[in-house]
Amino acid sequence: MRATLFALLLIVSLSANSQRLDSIKVSVETAIGISTQDYLPQWIVANRFGKLEDQSANGYLLAGMHSPYLKQGNWDFSWGVDLLANSDLSKSRIHQGYAKAKYKIIELSAGWMERIVGEVPSELATGSWGISRNARPLPSVVLSVPEFTPIPFTSGYLEFKGHWGHSWLEEDRYIANPWMHEKSFYLQGKGKSFPMKMYLGVVHFAQWAGTRPGRDIDKGLDGYWRVITGRNSSTAAGGGDFVNALGSHIGFFDFGFELPLANSTLSFYHHDPFEDKLGFTRYYFYDQISGLSWQQKRGEIVQEVLYEFVYTEHQGGPGLPDPLPGNDSEDLSLNYGYRYGGRDDYYNNFLYQSGWTFRQRSIGTPLFLTEQRGKRVGVNVTNYGEAFISTRILTHHLALAGKYQKVKYRFLTTYTRHSGTYAGLNDGRFSWGSREPTFDHENYFFFEPKHQANLLLELEHSFLPNRQLHSTAAFAFDFGNLYQAFGLFLKLRWDLNPFASSTSKE
């Protein structure tokens, strides 16, 4: 289905663009990452859409062609493709390959697309809770209203946007070939005399279906209905999947504002996560990604300053997710006085144990420590069926961007306190090892929180008369209780339009 829809959209898009070759943009880029360790520092490997592998002295060559939206009658069409050759040729692939069709305010897209789900006003941010720039593009089909659009009869004061999508995850996971449902809905209010815009949205994802020997997982229309509505499974998969909802659910409330000032813009964004029905209906305001960005309209040395705060240590509290068999849900003494419905274990799931990852990279925030990354940096902990071994974190992130003469720069400085997971702290998600005197707490690596800092200075300079050639050099240094590494990232990108001179203008 995904290949058929993508091919159909691509054929129509190419047909619509055949008379406008001069609009097609072609680019070629090559990059390499080098480190003093076998792995790369955080901000060299993260938030680059998975182009670099997490190992030292690896690089890639990428060639792409992309068309802007061009009109064909009442429709607009666009397409793009990026081919990536890795230094390990076995990992070469189509990085992007997509087609888009737009009718008035509605857009249909299909293929592998670099995209972000969740409002994040700047590339200086660490990333969205939903889909960030960290992992490779997912093969997806998305129907959306991508831009805020005025709602009739509100005199332009109220706008909306949203999307509905379906993605396919890879075969090489604990549950092979699962599907991913996603949707969002946003409202934005703005005044005519007062320029501030405020928005509020809700975003929901769910992994479901897939195959595993001996496991019956809903995958029909009834299962799809249960997934999109968050209803219980029709067959008891066991544990939280039956008590809460079919599939592995991830969502967040998205709130923010944008305030234009005299010569700058102040933006605030806030993601409040939930992973079950209780988290959706019980608003804690503990766990969050919150950021404040100040951007100058005319700036040289300093064009943007961003501060971000991330806190995910609460996760519904330390109480067990559900009562153990035979226990009374009203008897909190069996839960050491805590309410049930805790230990949300963000990005992890007892059934979909590959978690919120694609090709072993976090789809959302790159601040959480995956088991794979942990092994690379030498952090080995007992696995409790978790793809992420540290999701209880506190982060302060400060970033600057600007331009000095002809050189652009961005500087990222990130401090993170890692407290692992409730499962690791208690020797299991449904255990109370932390309260048992015989439990050896010191054997758990994160029993005492670990502190880590990640620094990056990136410089970019453009050459040639039309600034078509861009060179980038980045220096990164990570240090703390987890690991220490110094790294270098080099990239050269050439943007060109080879068809402009051979195609007459309309």
C-alpha positions as CSV (number, residue, x, y, z in Angstrom):
1,M,0.0,0.0,0.0
2,R,2.7,2.5,1.0
3,A,4.7,1.8,-2.2
4,T,1.6,2.1,-4.4
5,L,0.5,5.4,-2.9
6,F,4.0,6.8,-3.0
7,A,4.5,5.7,-6.7
8,L,1.1,7.2,-7.7
9,L,1.8,10.6,-6.0
10,L,5.4,10.6,-7.5
11,I,4.1,10.0,-11.0
12,V,1.6,12.8,-10.7
13,S,4.1,15.2,-9.1
14,L,6.7,14.5,-11.8
15,S,4.1,15.1,-14.5
16,A,3.2,18.4,-12.9
17,N,6.8,19.5,-12.7
18,S,7.9,18.3,-16.1
19,Q,7.5,21.8,-17.6
20,R,9.3,23.5,-14.7
21,L,12.7,21.9,-14.5
22,D,14.3,25.2,-13.7
23,S,12.6,25.0,-10.2
24,I,14.3,21.8,-9.2
25,K,17.0,22.1,-6.6
26,V,19.9,19.7,-6.7
27,S,22.4,19.4,-3.8
28,V,25.4,17.2,-3.0
29,E,26.9,17.0,0.4
30,T,29.6,14.9,2.1
31,A,30.4,14.7,5.8
32,I,32.5,12.8,8.3
33,G,32.5,12.5,12.1
34,I,35.6,11.7,14.1
35,S,36.0,11.1,17.8
36,T,38.6,10.2,20.5
37,Q,36.3,7.3,21.3
38,D,34.7,4.5,19.3
39,Y,31.5,6.5,19.4
40,L,30.7,10.1,18.5
41,P,29.8,12.9,21.0
42,Q,26.2,13.6,21.5
43,W,25.6,16.7,19.4
44,I,27.7,15.4,16.5
45,V,25.6,12.2,16.0
46,A,22.2,13.5,17.3
47,N,19.6,15.6,15.5
48,R,20.9,15.0,12.0
49,F,18.1,12.7,10.9
50,G,20.2,9.6,11.4
51,K,22.7,10.4,8.6
52,L,25.7,9.6,10.7
53,E,26.3,6.2,12.3
54,D,27.2,6.3,16.0
55,Q,30.9,5.3,15.5
56,S,34.1,7.3,15.0
57,A,35.6,8.0,11.6
58,N,32.4,7.3,9.6
59,G,30.9,9.6,7.0
60,Y,28.4,9.7,4.1
61,L,27.9,11.1,0.7
62,L,24.4,12.4,-0.1
63,A,22.9,13.6,-3.4
64,G,19.4,15.0,-3.6
65,M,16.8,16.6,-5.9
66,H,13.8,18.5,-4.6
67,S,11.0,20.3,-6.2
68,P,9.1,23.2,-4.6
69,Y,5.3,23.2,-4.8
70,L,4.1,23.9,-8.4
71,K,0.5,24.4,-9.4
72,Q,-1.4,22.1,-11.8
73,G,-4.9,23.3,-12.1
74,N,-6.4,23.4,-8.6
75,W,-3.7,21.2,-7.2
76,D,-0.1,21.8,-6.1
77,F,2.5,19.0,-6.4
78,S,6.0,18.5,-4.9
79,W,8.5,15.7,-4.7
80,G,12.1,15.0,-3.5
81,V,14.7,12.3,-3.2
82,D,18.0,11.9,-1.3
83,L,20.4,9.1,-1.9
84,L,22.8,8.4,0.9
85,A,26.0,6.4,0.5
86,N,27.5,5.5,3.9
87,S,31.2,4.8,4.5
88,D,29.9,1.3,5.4
89,L,28.3,0.6,1.9
90,S,26.0,-2.0,3.4
91,K,24.2,0.9,5.2
92,S,23.6,3.0,2.0
93,R,20.0,3.8,1.4
94,I,17.3,6.1,0.1
95,H,17.4,8.7,2.9
96,Q,14.4,10.7,1.5
97,G,11.9,9.7,-1.2
98,Y,8.6,11.4,-1.1
99,A,5.8,13.0,-3.1
100,K,3.2,15.5,-1.9
101,A,-0.1,16.7,-3.3
102,K,-2.0,19.8,-2.0
103,Y,-5.5,20.9,-2.6
104,K,-6.3,24.3,-1.0
105,I,-5.5,23.8,2.7
106,I,-5.2,20.0,2.7
107,E,-2.0,18.1,2.0
108,L,-1.3,14.4,1.3
109,S,2.2,13.2,1.5
110,A,3.7,9.7,1.2
111,G,7.2,8.3,1.4
112,W,10.3,8.9,3.5
113,M,10.3,12.5,4.7
114,E,12.4,14.5,7.1
115,R,9.7,16.0,9.3
116,I,9.1,17.1,12.9
117,V,5.8,16.6,14.9
118,G,5.5,19.0,17.7
119,E,5.9,22.8,17.9
120,V,9.6,23.6,18.3
121,P,10.5,27.1,17.2
122,S,14.2,26.6,16.6
123,E,16.9,24.1,15.5
124,L,18.8,25.1,18.6
125,A,16.3,23.2,20.7
126,T,17.1,19.6,21.8
127,G,14.0,18.3,20.0
128,S,10.3,17.5,20.1
129,W,8.8,14.9,22.4
130,G,7.0,13.4,19.4
131,I,9.1,13.2,16.2
132,S,12.3,15.1,16.2
133,R,15.3,15.4,13.9
134,N,17.1,12.5,15.6
135,A,16.2,9.3,13.8
136,R,16.0,8.5,10.1
137,P,12.8,9.5,8.2
138,L,10.0,7.0,8.8
139,P,8.1,5.6,5.8
140,S,4.7,7.4,6.2
141,V,1.5,8.4,4.7
142,V,0.2,11.7,6.2
143,L,-3.0,13.7,5.5
144,S,-2.8,17.1,7.1
145,V,-3.7,20.7,7.3
146,P,0.0,21.7,7.8
147,E,-0.5,25.4,8.4
148,F,-2.6,27.3,10.9
149,T,-5.8,28.1,9.0
150,P,-8.6,30.6,10.0
151,I,-11.8,29.0,11.4
152,P,-14.9,30.4,9.7
153,F,-17.0,32.9,11.7
154,T,-14.2,33.7,14.2
155,S,-13.1,36.9,12.4
156,G,-9.6,35.6,12.1
157,Y,-9.1,35.3,15.8
158,L,-9.0,31.5,15.9
159,E,-7.1,29.2,13.6
160,F,-6.5,25.4,13.5
161,K,-4.2,22.8,12.0
162,G,-3.7,19.0,12.4
163,H,-2.7,15.8,10.8
164,W,-3.6,12.1,10.6
165,G,-0.9,9.6,9.6
166,H,0.2,6.0,9.4
167,S,3.9,4.8,9.4
168,W,5.7,1.5,9.1
169,L,8.5,0.6,11.5
170,E,11.3,-1.9,10.6
171,E,11.4,-5.6,10.8
172,D,14.4,-5.9,13.0
173,R,12.7,-5.2,16.3
174,Y,11.3,-7.1,19.3
175,I,7.9,-7.0,17.6
176,A,8.6,-7.1,13.9
177,N,7.0,-4.7,11.4
178,P,4.7,-2.9,13.8
179,W,2.5,-0.1,12.5
180,M,2.4,3.4,13.9
181,H,-0.7,5.6,14.1
182,E,-0.4,9.3,14.7
183,K,-2.6,12.3,14.9
184,S,-2.6,15.9,16.1
185,F,-5.0,18.8,16.5
186,Y,-4.0,22.4,17.3
187,L,-5.9,25.7,17.9
188,Q,-4.2,29.1,17.8
189,G,-5.6,32.4,18.9
190,K,-4.3,35.8,17.8
191,G,-5.5,39.3,18.2
192,K,-5.6,42.1,15.6
193,S,-4.5,45.0,17.9
194,F,-2.3,42.7,20.1
195,P,0.2,40.7,18.0
196,M,0.8,37.8,20.3
197,K,-0.2,34.3,19.1
198,M,-1.0,31.5,21.5
199,Y,-1.5,27.9,20.6
200,L,-2.7,24.7,22.3
201,G,-2.6,21.2,20.8
202,V,-2.6,17.5,21.6
203,V,-0.5,15.0,19.8
204,H,-0.9,11.2,19.9
205,F,1.1,8.2,18.6
206,A,0.5,4.5,19.0
207,Q,2.6,1.5,18.0
208,W,0.4,-1.5,17.2
209,A,0.0,-4.7,15.2
210,G,3.3,-6.3,14.1
211,T,4.3,-10.0,14.4
212,R,5.8,-12.1,17.0
213,P,5.7,-15.9,17.3
214,G,3.0,-17.1,19.7
215,R,1.5,-13.6,20.2
216,D,-1.9,-12.6,18.9
217,I,-1.9,-8.8,18.3
218,D,-4.9,-7.0,17.0
219,K,-4.3,-5.7,13.5
220,G,-7.7,-5.5,11.9
221,L,-10.3,-2.6,11.7
222,D,-11.4,-3.4,15.2
223,G,-7.8,-3.1,16.5
224,Y,-7.3,0.1,14.5
225,W,-10.4,1.6,16.1
226,R,-9.2,0.6,19.6
227,V,-5.8,2.2,18.9
228,I,-7.1,5.5,17.7
229,T,-9.5,5.8,20.6
230,G,-7.2,4.4,23.2
231,R,-9.5,1.5,24.1
232,N,-8.5,-1.8,25.7
233,S,-7.3,-4.7,23.7
234,S,-10.0,-7.2,22.6
235,T,-7.6,-10.0,23.6
236,A,-5.7,-9.9,26.9
237,A,-2.1,-9.3,25.9
238,G,-1.3,-9.2,29.6
239,G,-0.2,-6.4,32.0
240,G,-0.6,-2.8,31.1
241,D,-1.7,-3.5,27.5
242,F,-5.0,-4.9,28.7
243,V,-5.5,-2.6,31.7
244,N,-4.7,0.6,29.8
245,A,-5.0,0.5,26.0
246,L,-4.1,-1.6,23.0
247,G,-0.6,-0.9,21.7
248,S,2.2,1.4,22.9
249,H,0.9,4.9,23.3
250,I,2.9,8.2,23.4
251,G,1.4,11.6,23.5
252,F,1.8,15.1,24.7
253,F,0.0,18.4,25.2
254,D,1.6,21.2,23.2
255,F,1.3,24.8,24.4
256,G,3.2,27.9,23.5
257,F,3.1,31.5,22.3
258,E,4.9,33.8,19.9
259,L,5.3,37.5,20.8
260,P,6.7,39.9,18.2
261,L,8.7,42.7,19.7
262,A,10.2,45.9,18.1
263,N,13.1,44.2,16.4
264,S,12.9,40.6,17.7
265,T,10.5,37.7,18.5
266,L,10.0,36.0,21.8
267,S,8.8,32.4,21.6
268,F,7.8,29.9,24.4
269,Y,7.0,26.2,23.9
270,H,5.9,23.5,26.4
271,H,5.5,19.8,25.8
272,D,3.6,17.9,28.6
273,P,3.9,14.1,28.0
274,F,1.5,11.3,28.7
275,E,1.6,7.5,28.0
276,D,-1.7,6.1,29.3
277,K,-5.3,7.2,30.0
278,L,-4.4,8.3,33.5
279,G,-1.6,10.6,32.2
280,F,-4.0,12.0,29.6
281,T,-6.7,12.9,32.2
282,R,-4.5,13.7,35.2
283,Y,-2.4,16.9,34.5
284,Y,0.6,17.0,36.7
285,F,2.7,19.8,35.2
286,Y,5.8,18.0,36.5
287,D,7.4,16.3,33.5
288,Q,8.0,18.6,30.6
289,I,10.1,20.0,27.8
290,S,9.9,23.8,28.1
291,G,11.8,26.4,26.2
292,L,12.2,30.1,25.6
293,S,13.7,31.5,22.4
294,W,14.6,35.1,21.6
295,Q,15.3,35.8,17.9
296,Q,16.5,39.1,16.4
297,K,15.0,40.2,13.1
298,R,18.2,42.0,12.3
299,G,21.2,40.6,14.1
300,E,24.8,40.0,13.5
301,I,26.9,38.5,16.3
302,V,23.9,37.2,18.3
303,Q,20.8,36.3,16.3
304,E,19.2,33.9,18.7
305,V,19.4,32.8,22.3
306,L,17.5,29.7,23.5
307,Y,17.1,28.2,27.0
308,E,15.4,24.8,27.5
309,F,14.4,22.9,30.6
310,V,13.6,19.2,30.5
311,Y,12.3,17.2,33.5
312,T,11.0,13.7,33.3
313,E,11.8,12.2,36.7
314,H,8.2,12.1,38.0
315,Q,6.5,9.8,35.4
316,G,3.3,9.6,37.3
317,G,5.1,8.9,40.6
318,P,6.9,5.9,42.0
319,G,3.8,3.8,42.6
320,L,3.2,0.6,40.7
321,P,1.5,1.0,37.3
322,D,-1.4,-1.4,38.2
323,P,-2.3,-3.5,41.3
324,L,-0.7,-6.9,41.3
325,P,-3.1,-9.9,40.8
326,G,-5.3,-10.3,43.9
327,N,-4.5,-6.9,45.3
328,D,-7.2,-4.3,46.0
329,S,-6.6,-1.1,44.0
330,E,-8.0,0.9,46.9
331,D,-5.5,-0.5,49.4
332,L,-2.6,1.9,48.9
333,S,-0.6,0.3,51.8
334,L,0.4,-2.5,49.4
335,N,1.8,0.3,47.2
336,Y,3.7,2.0,50.0
337,G,1.0,4.8,50.1
338,Y,1.4,5.8,46.5
339,R,-1.4,5.9,44.0
340,Y,-1.4,3.3,41.2
341,G,-0.8,4.5,37.7
342,G,2.8,5.5,38.2
343,R,6.1,4.4,36.6
344,D,5.1,5.5,33.1
345,D,8.5,4.5,31.8
346,Y,8.5,7.0,29.0
347,Y,9.4,5.6,25.5
348,N,9.5,2.0,26.8
349,N,6.7,-0.6,26.6
350,F,6.5,-4.1,28.1
351,L,5.2,-5.6,24.8
352,Y,6.8,-3.3,22.2
353,Q,10.2,-3.6,23.8
354,S,12.1,-1.8,21.0
355,G,10.3,1.3,22.4
356,W,10.0,4.7,20.8
357,T,12.9,4.0,18.3
358,F,13.5,3.7,14.6
359,R,16.6,1.8,13.5
360,Q,17.7,1.9,17.2
361,R,17.5,5.7,17.4
362,S,15.1,7.7,19.6
363,I,12.3,9.0,17.4
364,G,11.7,11.9,19.9
365,T,14.1,13.6,22.3
366,P,17.7,12.5,21.9
367,L,18.4,13.2,25.6
368,F,17.2,9.8,26.8
369,L,19.9,7.1,26.9
370,T,19.1,4.1,24.8
371,E,20.4,0.7,25.7
372,Q,22.5,0.6,22.5
373,R,24.1,4.0,23.2
374,G,24.7,2.9,26.8
375,K,26.6,-0.1,25.7
376,R,28.7,2.0,23.3
377,V,29.8,4.4,26.0
378,G,30.3,1.6,28.6
379,V,27.1,1.8,30.6
380,N,25.8,-1.8,31.2
381,V,22.7,-2.3,33.3
382,T,20.3,-5.1,33.8
383,N,17.8,-5.1,31.0
384,Y,14.1,-5.2,32.0
385,G,12.8,-5.2,28.5
386,E,13.7,-1.6,28.0
387,A,15.0,0.1,24.9
388,F,15.9,3.2,27.0
389,I,17.9,2.7,30.2
390,S,17.7,6.3,31.4
391,T,14.4,8.2,30.9
392,R,14.3,10.0,34.3
393,I,16.3,13.1,33.6
394,L,16.7,16.7,34.4
395,T,18.3,18.9,31.7
396,H,19.3,22.5,31.3
397,H,20.1,23.5,27.8
398,L,21.5,26.9,26.6
399,A,22.2,27.7,23.0
400,L,23.3,30.7,20.9
401,A,23.4,31.3,17.2
402,G,24.6,34.2,15.1
403,K,26.9,35.5,12.5
404,Y,30.3,37.2,12.7
405,Q,31.3,38.7,9.3
406,K,30.7,35.9,6.9
407,V,30.8,33.0,9.3
408,K,27.6,31.6,10.9
409,Y,27.9,29.8,14.2
410,R,25.8,27.9,16.8
411,F,26.9,27.0,20.3
412,L,25.1,24.4,22.3
413,T,25.7,23.6,26.0
414,T,23.7,20.9,27.7
415,Y,23.8,19.6,31.2
416,T,21.8,16.4,32.0
417,R,21.3,14.5,35.3
418,H,20.4,10.9,34.6
419,S,18.4,8.9,37.2
420,G,17.8,5.8,35.1
421,T,14.3,4.2,35.2
422,Y,11.9,3.0,37.9
423,A,12.4,-0.5,36.7
424,G,16.1,-0.4,37.2
425,L,15.7,1.3,40.6
426,N,13.3,-1.3,41.9
427,D,14.7,-4.4,40.1
428,G,11.6,-4.6,37.9
429,R,8.7,-2.3,36.9
430,F,6.3,-4.2,39.1
431,S,8.7,-4.7,42.0
432,W,9.6,-2.7,45.1
433,G,13.3,-3.6,45.2
434,S,14.2,-0.1,46.4
435,R,12.3,-0.9,49.7
436,E,13.8,-4.3,50.3
437,P,16.8,-4.4,52.6
438,T,18.3,-7.3,50.8
439,F,18.4,-5.4,47.5
440,D,21.9,-4.2,46.6
441,H,21.2,-0.7,45.4
442,E,24.8,0.1,44.6
443,N,24.7,-2.6,41.9
444,Y,22.3,-0.3,39.9
445,F,24.4,2.2,37.9
446,F,21.9,5.0,38.3
447,F,21.1,4.5,42.0
448,E,23.2,7.7,42.5
449,P,22.3,10.0,39.6
450,K,24.9,10.5,37.0
451,H,25.8,13.9,35.6
452,Q,26.8,14.6,31.9
453,A,27.6,17.7,29.9
454,N,27.6,18.0,26.1
455,L,29.1,21.0,24.3
456,L,29.1,21.9,20.6
457,L,30.6,24.8,18.6
458,E,29.6,24.7,14.9
459,L,30.9,27.1,12.2
460,E,29.6,27.5,8.7
461,H,31.0,29.6,5.8
462,S,29.5,30.0,2.3
463,F,31.6,30.4,-0.9
464,L,31.1,31.2,-4.6
465,P,29.3,34.2,-6.0
466,N,25.8,32.9,-5.1
467,R,26.8,31.3,-1.8
468,Q,26.2,27.8,-3.3
469,L,29.1,26.1,-1.6
470,H,28.8,25.7,2.2
471,S,31.5,24.3,4.5
472,T,30.8,23.3,8.1
473,A,33.2,22.5,10.9
474,A,31.9,21.5,14.4
475,F,33.8,20.7,17.6
476,A,32.2,18.8,20.4
477,F,33.2,17.8,23.9
478,D,31.2,15.5,26.2
479,F,32.3,14.9,29.8
480,G,30.8,13.6,33.1
481,N,30.0,10.4,34.9
482,L,28.9,8.6,31.8
483,Y,31.8,9.1,29.5
484,Q,34.3,11.6,28.0
485,A,34.8,12.2,24.3
486,F,36.1,14.9,22.0
487,G,34.9,15.0,18.4
488,L,35.1,16.8,15.1
489,F,32.4,17.0,12.4
490,L,33.2,18.3,8.9
491,K,30.7,18.8,6.1
492,L,30.8,20.3,2.6
493,R,27.5,21.0,0.7
494,W,27.0,22.2,-2.8
495,D,23.6,23.7,-3.8
496,L,23.0,24.1,-7.5
497,N,20.3,24.3,-10.1
498,P,21.6,22.6,-13.2
499,F,18.4,23.0,-15.2
500,A,18.0,26.8,-14.9
501,S,20.1,27.7,-18.0
502,S,18.6,25.1,-20.3
503,T,14.9,25.8,-19.6
504,S,13.1,28.9,-20.9
505,K,11.2,30.9,-18.3
506,E,7.4,31.1,-18.7
